[in-house]
């Protein structure tokens, strides 16, 4: 049975993955010589990670959901510190 903790973890994973995809999309737009269409075409398939991560956090054990939260959070923090 899926409890409230699974739903909270899944929502947090989806939010973090959305932020991560948007940050990557923003970095693609800032590349020299890239148009908006080129960056969008390159980043659009990465958006499929968001629902996959949501479903994975919802259906897998809660400790795996915790790992799914920590990994994008660390990546976002590293990207923030790199700027």
Residue pairs with C-beta under 8 A, 6 or more apart in sequence:
2 58
2 59
5 62
6 57
6 58
6 59
6 62
6 65
7 58
9 57
9 58
9 62
9 65
9 66
9 68
9 69
10 54
10 55
10 57
10 58
10 65
11 54
12 57
12 69
13 53
13 54
13 56
13 57
13 65
13 68
13 69
13 72
14 50
14 51
14 53
14 54
14 57
16 69
16 72
16 73
16 76
17 49
17 50
17 53
17 54
17 72
18 50
19 72
19 76
20 72
20 75
20 76
21 43
21 46
21 47
21 49
21 50
23 76
23 79
24 43
24 46
25 39
25 40
25 43
25 46
28 34
28 38
28 39
28 42
28 43
29 36
29 39
31 39
53 68
53 72
56 64
56 65
56 68
57 64
57 65
57 68
57 69
58 65
60 68
